[in-house]
Amino acid sequence: MKMPSFLVLILFISLSVSAQNWTAEQKEVIEHIKSCWDGWNKAFIEKNFDFWAEVCPCENDHAYWFTNQGAPEIGIDAVKRAMNNGLLSWDMKRISWTDLRPLSVKIDRDIALVHFYAYSIIEDYKGNISQVEQKRFEVFRKKEGKWTFIGGMVTPVSSN
């Protein structure tokens, strides 16, 4: 009897999160993240970092921590090196984001703190296709009317 009530609780929580009403400013941040990901998809297709950087401005010294690594990547140059050396995704045939599910968007003046789940499809050159689910936390500052990435953290969601 405990299992069905637990499942109902999980379903209720997930529906209430996805049905959350966002303010106009929160929606703006969510849409900005989506445009960053669209830019990433285009950068991947074109093998050109500038497509992403154009739509997703970042602080030069931003920090992003992939939790499977020992320390955060620091700065735009680290991202460029990783992309140009095939460390992020150039070695894959196709990668595209499929969904973004925000859990929390906290805005305090010019700072936005965003917790969300992200879903992507990845295809390697052997034809293997997999779905990737991640838990993400990203921080943005509004500068000159644009949301600018200043830091974040990402961890994969276990397939178990």
N, CA and C atoms as an extended XYZ file, in Angstrom:
480
Properties=species:S:1:pos:R:3:atomname:S:1:resname:S:1:resid:I:1 pbc="F F F"
N         0.802       -1.202        0.000 N   MET     1
C         0.000        0.000        0.000 CA  MET     1
C         0.844        1.265        0.000 C   MET     1
N         2.022        1.202        0.589 N   LYS     2
C         2.862        2.387        0.663 CA  LYS     2
C         3.363        2.801       -0.716 C   LYS     2
N         3.675        1.845       -1.600 N   MET     3
C         4.232        2.156       -2.912 CA  MET     3
C         3.270        2.993       -3.755 C   MET     3
N         1.975        2.654       -3.893 N   PRO     4
C         1.084        3.482       -4.703 CA  PRO     4
C         0.963        4.920       -4.175 C   PRO     4
N         0.900        5.102       -2.871 N   SER     5
C         0.791        6.469       -2.355 CA  SER     5
C         2.072        7.254       -2.602 C   SER     5
N         3.236        6.573       -2.561 N   PHE     6
C         4.500        7.231       -2.883 CA  PHE     6
C         4.506        7.674       -4.342 C   PHE     6
N         4.034        6.790       -5.237 N   LEU     7
C         3.983        7.134       -6.663 CA  LEU     7
C         3.031        8.291       -6.923 C   LEU     7
N         1.902        8.324       -6.234 N   VAL     8
C         0.951        9.431       -6.375 CA  VAL     8
C         1.595       10.731       -5.907 C   VAL     8
N         2.337       10.684       -4.814 N   LEU     9
C         3.018       11.865       -4.307 CA  LEU     9
C         4.042       12.371       -5.322 C   LEU     9
N         4.840       11.480       -5.889 N   ILE    10
C         5.832       11.861       -6.904 CA  ILE    10
C         5.137       12.471       -8.117 C   ILE    10
N         4.055       11.863       -8.577 N   LEU    11
C         3.307       12.381       -9.706 CA  LEU    11
C         2.757       13.772       -9.400 C   LEU    11
N         2.209       13.963       -8.227 N   PHE    12
C         1.669       15.255       -7.824 CA  PHE    12
C         2.754       16.322       -7.814 C   PHE    12
N         3.915       15.984       -7.246 N   ILE    13
C         5.020       16.941       -7.189 CA  ILE    13
C         5.477       17.310       -8.591 C   ILE    13
N         5.632       16.327       -9.466 N   SER    14
C         6.111       16.626      -10.816 CA  SER    14
C         5.094       17.444      -11.594 C   SER    14
N         3.802       17.168      -11.416 N   LEU    15
C         2.788       17.958      -12.106 CA  LEU    15
C         2.725       19.381      -11.564 C   LEU    15
N         2.863       19.534      -10.258 N   SER    16
C         2.796       20.876       -9.682 CA  SER    16
C         4.006       21.703      -10.090 C   SER    16
N         5.176       21.062      -10.241 N   VAL    17
C         6.362       21.797      -10.693 CA  VAL    17
C         6.186       22.218      -12.143 C   VAL    17
N         5.750       21.301      -13.014 N   SER    18
C         5.627       21.647      -14.423 CA  SER    18
C         4.483       22.617      -14.665 C   SER    18
N         3.530       22.685      -13.783 N   ALA    19
C         2.398       23.585      -13.960 CA  ALA    19
C         2.625       24.925      -13.262 C   ALA    19
N         3.827       25.139      -12.736 N   GLN    20
C         4.114       26.361      -12.003 CA  GLN    20
C         3.902       27.586      -12.890 C   GLN    20
N         3.371       28.630      -12.290 N   ASN    21
C         3.187       29.885      -13.016 CA  ASN    21
C         4.425       30.747      -12.826 C   ASN    21
N         5.082       31.070      -13.922 N   TRP    22
C         6.287       31.881      -13.886 CA  TRP    22
C         5.949       33.336      -14.167 C   TRP    22
N         6.679       34.237      -13.541 N   THR    23
C         6.509       35.668      -13.846 CA  THR    23
C         7.103       35.931      -15.222 C   THR    23
N         6.828       37.113      -15.754 N   ALA    24
C         7.381       37.481      -17.064 CA  ALA    24
C         8.910       37.442      -17.039 C   ALA    24
N         9.516       37.904      -15.961 N   GLU    25
C        10.975       37.922      -15.876 CA  GLU    25
C        11.542       36.499      -15.760 C   GLU    25
N        10.860       35.645      -15.013 N   GLN    26
C        11.295       34.243      -14.918 CA  GLN    26
C        11.193       33.559      -16.284 C   GLN    26
N        10.095       33.823      -16.999 N   LYS    27
C         9.937       33.267      -18.352 CA  LYS    27
C        11.046       33.752      -19.268 C   LYS    27
N        11.432       35.014      -19.105 N   GLU    28
C        12.512       35.582      -19.921 CA  GLU    28
C        13.819       34.816      -19.699 C   GLU    28
N        14.127       34.491      -18.457 N   VAL    29
C        15.350       33.735      -18.144 CA  VAL    29
C        15.265       32.330      -18.743 C   VAL    29
N        14.124       31.672      -18.597 N   ILE    30
C        13.932       30.328      -19.153 CA  ILE    30
C        14.109       30.359      -20.666 C   ILE    30
N        13.506       31.340      -21.321 N   GLU    31
C        13.642       31.466      -22.777 CA  GLU    31
C        15.088       31.755      -23.165 C   GLU    31
N        15.785       32.529      -22.338 N   HIS    32
C        17.199       32.801      -22.618 CA  HIS    32
C        18.002       31.499      -22.595 C   HIS    32
N        17.757       30.656      -21.607 N   ILE    33
C        18.463       29.372      -21.540 CA  ILE    33
C        18.158       28.545      -22.784 C   ILE    33
N        16.916       28.520      -23.205 N   LYS    34
C        16.559       27.777      -24.420 CA  LYS    34
C        17.291       28.330      -25.643 C   LYS    34
N        17.409       29.652      -25.737 N   SER    35
C        18.126       30.224      -26.885 CA  SER    35
C        19.618       29.894      -26.810 C   SER    35
N        20.171       29.820      -25.586 N   CYS    36
C        21.567       29.382      -25.429 CA  CYS    36
C        21.728       27.970      -25.981 C   CYS    36
N        20.787       27.114      -25.672 N   TRP    37
C        20.883       25.731      -26.127 CA  TRP    37
C        20.687       25.622      -27.631 C   TRP    37
N        19.796       26.446      -28.190 N   ASP    38
C        19.650       26.479      -29.648 CA  ASP    38
C        20.971       26.924      -30.278 C   ASP    38
N        21.612       27.916      -29.667 N   GLY    39
C        22.915       28.378      -30.149 CA  GLY    39
C        23.968       27.287      -30.057 C   GLY    39
N        23.917       26.489      -28.970 N   TRP    40
C        24.843       25.379      -28.815 CA  TRP    40
C        24.630       24.355      -29.925 C   TRP    40
N        23.346       24.041      -30.219 N   ASN    41
C        23.049       23.095      -31.300 CA  ASN    41
C        23.626       23.589      -32.627 C   ASN    41
N        23.442       24.882      -32.904 N   LYS    42
C        23.952       25.451      -34.160 CA  LYS    42
C        25.484       25.441      -34.154 C   LYS    42
N        26.091       25.786      -33.021 N   ALA    43
C        27.557       25.767      -32.912 CA  ALA    43
C        28.085       24.361      -33.173 C   ALA    43
N        27.370       23.372      -32.664 N   PHE    44
C        27.786       21.988      -32.868 CA  PHE    44
C        27.712       21.609      -34.337 C   PHE    44
N        26.601       21.942      -34.978 N   ILE    45
C        26.416       21.612      -36.395 CA  ILE    45
C        27.481       22.293      -37.251 C   ILE    45
N        27.715       23.573      -36.962 N   GLU    46
C        28.665       24.353      -37.756 CA  GLU    46
C        30.118       24.184      -37.288 C   GLU    46
N        30.314       23.504      -36.147 N   LYS    47
C        31.643       23.358      -35.541 CA  LYS    47
C        32.296       24.724      -35.328 C   LYS    47
N        31.477       25.655      -34.834 N   ASN    48
C        31.941       27.033      -34.652 CA  ASN    48
C        31.387       27.568      -33.333 C   ASN    48
N        32.268       27.749      -32.383 N   PHE    49
C        31.916       28.222      -31.052 CA  PHE    49
C        31.165       29.560      -31.082 C   PHE    49
N        31.460       30.409      -32.048 N   ASP    50
C        30.898       31.760      -32.078 CA  ASP    50
C        29.369       31.777      -32.174 C   ASP    50
N        28.762       30.751      -32.765 N   PHE    51
C        27.300       30.715      -32.843 CA  PHE    51
C        26.685       30.663      -31.450 C   PHE    51
N        27.312       29.922      -30.556 N   TRP    52
C        26.823       29.852      -29.177 CA  TRP    52
C        27.107       31.144      -28.438 C   TRP    52
N        28.340       31.626      -28.539 N   ALA    53
C        28.756       32.827      -27.806 CA  ALA    53
C        27.922       34.050      -28.200 C   ALA    53
N        27.445       34.073      -29.437 N   GLU    54
C        26.649       35.200      -29.918 CA  GLU    54
C        25.316       35.326      -29.184 C   GLU    54
N        24.660       34.204      -28.918 N   VAL    55
C        23.337       34.243      -28.281 CA  VAL    55
C        23.381       34.013      -26.782 C   VAL    55
N        24.540       33.586      -26.281 N   CYS    56
C        24.653       33.246      -24.868 CA  CYS    56
C        25.886       33.905      -24.261 C   CYS    56
N        25.802       35.207      -24.006 N   PRO    57
C        26.979       35.882      -23.460 CA  PRO    57
C        27.361       35.311      -22.095 C   PRO    57
N        28.674       35.232      -21.859 N   CYS    58
C        29.224       34.706      -20.612 CA  CYS    58
C        30.255       35.688      -20.071 C   CYS    58
N        30.352       35.714      -18.758 N   GLU    59
C        31.462       36.437      -18.142 CA  GLU    59
C        32.749       35.725      -18.557 C   GLU    59
N        33.795       36.478      -18.800 N   ASN    60
C        35.064       35.866      -19.210 CA  ASN    60
C        35.594       34.887      -18.181 C   ASN    60
N        35.316       35.145      -16.907 N   ASP    61
C        35.829       34.272      -15.846 CA  ASP    61
C        34.735       33.406      -15.216 C   ASP    61
N        33.700       33.084      -16.003 N   HIS    62
C        32.631       32.249      -15.454 CA  HIS    62
C        33.196       30.888      -15.057 C   HIS    62
N        32.506       30.238      -14.145 N   ALA    63
C        32.920       28.907      -13.689 CA  ALA    63
C        31.766       27.932      -13.890 C   ALA    63
N        32.074       26.773      -14.464 N   TYR    64
C        31.064       25.750      -14.661 CA  TYR    64
C        31.641       24.427      -14.197 C   TYR    64
N        30.927       23.770      -13.294 N   TRP    65
C        31.426       22.534      -12.723 CA  TRP    65
C        30.604       21.352      -13.202 C   TRP    65
N        31.233       20.498      -14.013 N   PHE    66
C        30.678       19.207      -14.361 CA  PHE    66
C        31.089       18.299      -13.208 C   PHE    66
N        30.130       17.816      -12.444 N   THR    67
C        30.458       17.162      -11.179 CA  THR    67
C        31.246       15.862      -11.330 C   THR    67
N        31.360       15.343      -12.549 N   ASN    68
C        32.204       14.165      -12.754 CA  ASN    68
C        33.667       14.567      -12.926 C   ASN    68
N        33.946       15.865      -12.908 N   GLN    69
C        35.321       16.363      -12.980 CA  GLN    69
C        35.748       16.858      -11.601 C   GLN    69
N        37.042       16.917      -11.384 N   GLY    70
C        37.572       17.270      -10.073 CA  GLY    70
C        37.391       18.723       -9.684 C   GLY    70
N        37.242       19.612      -10.668 N   ALA    71
C        37.137       21.048      -10.377 CA  ALA    71
C        36.369       21.726      -11.500 C   ALA    71
N        35.855       22.921      -11.247 N   PRO    72
C        35.133       23.649      -12.297 CA  PRO    72
C        36.053       24.073      -13.439 C   PRO    72
N        35.466       24.194      -14.620 N   GLU    73
C        36.127       24.832      -15.758 CA  GLU    73
C        35.983       26.327      -15.531 C   GLU    73
N        37.051       27.083      -15.705 N   ILE    74
C        37.003       28.514      -15.458 CA  ILE    74
C        37.240       29.264      -16.752 C   ILE    74
N        36.293       30.103      -17.109 N   GLY    75
C        36.480       31.047      -18.193 CA  GLY    75
C        36.107       30.567      -19.564 C   GLY    75
N        35.879       31.537      -20.425 N   ILE    76
C        35.450       31.299      -21.792 CA  ILE    76
C        36.542       30.582      -22.585 C   ILE    76
N        37.793       30.862      -22.280 N   ASP    77
C        38.881       30.201      -23.002 CA  ASP    77
C        38.885       28.702      -22.744 C   ASP    77
N        38.527       28.283      -21.531 N   ALA    78
C        38.448       26.856      -21.218 CA  ALA    78
C        37.351       26.189      -22.045 C   ALA    78
N        36.227       26.868      -22.219 N   VAL    79
C        35.133       26.316      -23.023 CA  VAL    79
C        35.571       26.216      -24.484 C   VAL    79
N        36.200       27.274      -24.997 N   LYS    80
C        36.670       27.246      -26.392 CA  LYS    80
C        37.672       26.118      -26.612 C   LYS    80
N        38.624       25.969      -25.683 N   ARG    81
C        39.614       24.892      -25.807 CA  ARG    81
C        38.922       23.531      -25.816 C   ARG    81
N        37.982       23.348      -24.900 N   ALA    82
C        37.281       22.065      -24.814 CA  ALA    82
C        36.520       21.765      -26.101 C   ALA    82
N        35.851       22.771      -26.640 N   MET    83
C        35.084       22.555      -27.872 CA  MET    83
C        36.014       22.323      -29.061 C   MET    83
N        37.044       23.132      -29.180 N   ASN    84
C        37.940       23.017      -30.323 CA  ASN    84
C        38.799       21.760      -30.283 C   ASN    84
N        39.021       21.209      -29.101 N   ASN    85
C        39.806       19.975      -28.966 CA  ASN    85
C        38.929       18.729      -28.938 C   ASN    85
N        37.630       18.886      -29.145 N   GLY    86
C        36.728       17.744      -29.181 CA  GLY    86
C        36.397       17.180      -27.818 C   GLY    86
N        36.665       17.928      -26.760 N   LEU    87
C        36.431       17.395      -25.420 CA  LEU    87
C        34.973       17.464      -24.996 C   LEU    87
N        34.202       18.368      -25.592 N   LEU    88
C        32.803       18.475      -25.177 CA  LEU    88
C        31.894       17.657      -26.076 C   LEU    88
N        31.813       18.004      -27.349 N   SER    89
C        30.847       17.279      -28.164 CA  SER    89
C        31.205       17.185      -29.641 C   SER    89
N        32.301       17.746      -30.054 N   TRP    90
C        32.616       17.686      -31.490 CA  TRP    90
C        32.803       16.251      -31.970 C   TRP    90
N        33.153       15.342      -31.084 N   ASP    91
C        33.390       13.964      -31.481 CA  ASP    91
C        32.095       13.165      -31.646 C   ASP    91
N        30.966       13.801      -31.448 N   MET    92
C        29.683       13.131      -31.626 CA  MET    92
C        29.056       13.576      -32.939 C   MET    92
N        28.279       12.693      -33.523 N   LYS    93
C        27.646       13.005      -34.802 CA  LYS    93
C        26.542       14.043      -34.633 C   LYS    93
N        25.759       13.882      -33.559 N   ARG    94
C        24.623       14.788      -33.357 CA  ARG    94
C        24.351       14.910      -31.876 C   ARG    94
N        24.065       16.116      -31.449 N   ILE    95
C        23.598       16.353      -30.084 CA  ILE    95
C        22.557       17.464      -30.157 C   ILE    95
N        21.429       17.236      -29.544 N   SER    96
C        20.416       18.295      -29.526 CA  SER    96
C        19.595       18.187      -28.251 C   SER    96
N        19.296       19.344      -27.715 N   TRP    97
C        18.491       19.352      -26.501 CA  TRP    97
C        17.036       19.115      -26.890 C   TRP    97
N        16.313       18.401      -26.037 N   THR    98
C        14.924       18.078      -26.337 CA  THR    98
C        13.940       18.696      -25.354 C   THR    98
N        14.402       18.946      -24.126 N   ASP    99
C        13.484       19.504      -23.134 CA  ASP    99
C        14.267       20.142      -22.000 C   ASP    99
N        13.655       21.114      -21.397 N   LEU   100
C        14.197       21.801      -20.238 CA  LEU   100
C        13.044       21.947      -19.259 C   LEU   100
N        13.228       21.474      -18.036 N   ARG   101
C        12.162       21.525      -17.038 CA  ARG   101
C        12.631       22.305      -15.822 C   ARG   101
N        12.286       23.595      -15.782 N   PRO   102
C        12.709       24.415      -14.641 CA  PRO   102
C        11.981       24.016      -13.367 C   PRO   102
N        12.738       23.967      -12.281 N   LEU   103
C        12.176       23.674      -10.970 CA  LEU   103
C        12.082       24.941      -10.133 C   LEU   103
N        13.093       25.799      -10.270 N   SER   104
C        13.165       27.007       -9.473 CA  SER   104
C        13.875       28.090      -10.277 C   SER   104
N        13.274       29.266      -10.325 N   VAL   105
C        13.901       30.435      -10.942 CA  VAL   105
C        13.780       31.560       -9.931 C   VAL   105
N        14.868       31.840       -9.250 N   LYS   106
C        14.900       32.879       -8.221 CA  LYS   106
C        15.604       34.092       -8.811 C   LYS   106
N        14.913       35.217       -8.833 N   ILE   107
C        15.501       36.451       -9.358 CA  ILE   107
C        15.585       37.465       -8.226 C   ILE   107
N        16.777       37.993       -8.048 N   ASP   108
C        17.028       39.026       -7.049 CA  ASP   108
C        17.748       40.166       -7.758 C   ASP   108
N        17.008       41.200       -8.045 N   ARG   109
C        17.501       42.353       -8.803 CA  ARG   109
C        18.054       41.921      -10.153 C   ARG   109
N        19.370       41.907      -10.319 N   ASP   110
C        19.957       41.578      -11.620 CA  ASP   110
C        20.562       40.168      -11.664 C   ASP   110
N        20.260       39.353      -10.653 N   ILE   111
C        20.804       37.990      -10.591 CA  ILE   111
C        19.661       36.974      -10.696 C   ILE   111
N        19.862       35.949      -11.508 N   ALA   112
C        18.897       34.851      -11.633 CA  ALA   112
C        19.598       33.542      -11.282 C   ALA   112
N        18.987       32.794      -10.369 N   LEU   113
C        19.464       31.466       -9.971 CA  LEU   113
C        18.445       30.457      -10.489 C   LEU   113
N        18.887       29.521      -11.320 N   VAL   114
C        17.957       28.609      -11.989 CA  VAL   114
C        18.355       27.163      -11.731 C   VAL   114
N        17.414       26.377      -11.188 N   HIS   115
C        17.570       24.933      -11.023 CA  HIS   115
C        16.643       24.275      -12.045 C   HIS   115
N        17.177       23.318      -12.805 N   PHE   116
C        16.324       22.664      -13.796 CA  PHE   116
C        16.878       21.315      -14.212 C   PHE   116
N        15.993       20.520      -14.816 N   TYR   117
C        16.379       19.280      -15.469 CA  TYR   117
C        16.527       19.581      -16.948 C   TYR   117
N        17.514       18.939      -17.566 N   ALA   118
C        17.751       19.112      -18.994 CA  ALA   118
C        17.815       17.745      -19.655 C   ALA   118
N        17.287       17.671      -20.867 N   TYR   119
C        17.246       16.422      -21.618 CA  TYR   119
C        17.812       16.659      -23.011 C   TYR   119
N        18.691       15.759      -23.435 N   SER   120
C        19.313       15.853      -24.756 CA  SER   120
C        19.353       14.479      -25.403 C   SER   120
N        19.456       14.495      -26.722 N   ILE   121
C        19.654       13.277      -27.503 CA  ILE   121
C        21.056       13.365      -28.101 C   ILE   121
N        21.817       12.286      -27.964 N   ILE   122
C        23.177       12.242      -28.492 CA  ILE   122
C        23.294       11.029      -29.408 C   ILE   122
N        23.896       11.257      -30.586 N   GLU   123
C        24.180       10.160      -31.512 CA  GLU   123
C        25.681       10.164      -31.789 C   GLU   123
N        26.317        9.009      -31.623 N   ASP   124
C        27.746        8.929      -31.938 CA  ASP   124
C        27.914        8.457      -33.384 C   ASP   124
N        29.152        8.403      -33.837 N   TYR   125
C        29.416        8.017      -35.225 CA  TYR   125
C        29.202        6.537      -35.499 C   TYR   125
N        28.957        5.729      -34.467 N   LYS   126
C        28.633        4.321      -34.646 CA  LYS   126
C        27.132        4.118      -34.810 C   LYS   126
N        26.353        5.204      -34.685 N   GLY   127
C        24.907        5.116      -34.804 CA  GLY   127
C        24.193        4.887      -33.489 C   GLY   127
N        24.922        4.838      -32.382 N   ASN   128
C        24.294        4.674      -31.073 CA  ASN   128
C        23.621        5.977      -30.664 C   ASN   128
N        22.376        5.870      -30.242 N   ILE   129
C        21.611        7.037      -29.821 CA  ILE   129
C        21.249        6.871      -28.356 C   ILE   129
N        21.464        7.925      -27.595 N   SER   130
C        21.115        7.861      -26.178 CA  SER   130
C        20.483        9.167      -25.736 C   SER   130
N        19.653        9.059      -24.719 N   GLN   131
C        19.067       10.254      -24.101 CA  GLN   131
C        19.856       10.542      -22.833 C   GLN   131
N        20.184       11.802      -22.659 N   VAL   132
C        20.934       12.235      -21.488 CA  VAL   132
C        20.029       13.123      -20.651 C   VAL   132
N        19.962       12.822      -19.368 N   GLU   133
C        19.204       13.647      -18.430 CA  GLU   133
C        20.189       14.213      -17.412 C   GLU   133
N        20.090       15.523      -17.178 N   GLN   134
C        21.002       16.193      -16.254 CA  GLN   134
C        20.227       17.045      -15.268 C   GLN   134
N        20.812       17.187      -14.069 N   LYS   135
C        20.340       18.165      -13.093 CA  LYS   135
C        21.291       19.347      -13.215 C   LYS   135
N        20.732       20.562      -13.374 N   ARG   136
C        21.572       21.727      -13.631 CA  ARG   136
C        21.209       22.880      -12.705 C   ARG   136
N        22.217       23.660      -12.394 N   PHE   137
C        22.055       24.903      -11.649 CA  PHE   137
C        22.868       25.947      -12.413 C   PHE   137
N        22.227       27.034      -12.812 N   GLU   138
C        22.912       28.073      -13.574 CA  GLU   138
C        22.606       29.435      -12.985 C   GLU   138
N        23.605       30.316      -13.058 N   VAL   139
C        23.501       31.659      -12.498 CA  VAL   139
C        23.755       32.671      -13.605 C   VAL   139
N        22.865       33.660      -13.680 N   PHE   140
C        22.958       34.709      -14.696 CA  PHE   140
C        22.887       36.083      -14.034 C   PHE   140
N        23.517       37.052      -14.666 N   ARG   141
C        23.407       38.451      -14.245 CA  ARG   141
C        22.917       39.239      -15.463 C   ARG   141
N        21.966       40.109      -15.237 N   LYS   142
C        21.459       40.944      -16.324 CA  LYS   142
C        22.384       42.146      -16.492 C   LYS   142
N        22.988       42.245      -17.676 N   LYS   143
C        23.910       43.326      -17.993 CA  LYS   143
C        23.508       43.925      -19.330 C   LYS   143
N        23.328       45.223      -19.329 N   GLU   144
C        22.959       45.925      -20.559 CA  GLU   144
C        21.743       45.281      -21.227 C   GLU   144
N        20.784       44.870      -20.405 N   GLY   145
C        19.531       44.318      -20.908 CA  GLY   145
C        19.579       42.856      -21.319 C   GLY   145
N        20.730       42.188      -21.164 N   LYS   146
C        20.857       40.779      -21.559 CA  LYS   146
C        21.272       39.942      -20.360 C   LYS   146
N        20.749       38.726      -20.285 N   TRP   147
C        21.168       37.794      -19.254 CA  TRP   147
C        22.531       37.241      -19.648 C   TRP   147
N        23.482       37.321      -18.727 N   THR   148
C        24.851       36.898      -18.956 CA  THR   148
C        25.180       35.770      -17.983 C   THR   148
N        25.706       34.691      -18.518 N   PHE   149
C        26.041       33.515      -17.707 CA  PHE   149
C        27.262       33.817      -16.849 C   PHE   149
N        27.152       33.538      -15.529 N   ILE   150
C        28.309       33.768      -14.656 CA  ILE   150
C        28.775       32.500      -13.935 C   ILE   150
N        27.976       31.437      -13.957 N   GLY   151
C        28.439       30.210      -13.336 CA  GLY   151
C        27.354       29.167      -13.214 C   GLY   151
N        27.779       27.954      -12.883 N   GLY   152
C        26.792       26.902      -12.723 CA  GLY   152
C        27.421       25.564      -12.409 C   GLY   152
N        26.546       24.562      -12.398 N   MET   153
C        26.953       23.211      -12.036 CA  MET   153
C        26.006       22.233      -12.748 C   MET   153
N        26.543       21.103      -13.183 N   VAL   154
C        25.711       20.093      -13.831 CA  VAL   154
C        26.164       18.709      -13.374 C   VAL   154
N        25.175       17.847      -13.164 N   THR   155
C        25.467       16.461      -12.822 CA  THR   155
C        24.512       15.563      -13.597 C   THR   155
N        25.013       14.430      -14.083 N   PRO   156
C        24.115       13.519      -14.797 CA  PRO   156
C        23.131       12.872      -13.836 C   PRO   156
N        21.968       12.548      -14.357 N   VAL   157
C        20.993       11.795      -13.594 CA  VAL   157
C        21.262       10.325      -13.870 C   VAL   157
N        21.382        9.557      -12.831 N   SER   158
C        21.678        8.134      -12.957 CA  SER   158
C        20.588        7.448      -13.766 C   SER   158
N        20.988        6.502      -14.579 N   SER   159
C        20.011        5.748      -15.373 CA  SER   159
C        19.330        4.662      -14.549 C   SER   159
N        19.723        4.491      -13.307 N   ASN   160
C        19.107        3.465      -12.441 CA  ASN   160
C        17.755        3.897      -11.964 C   ASN   160
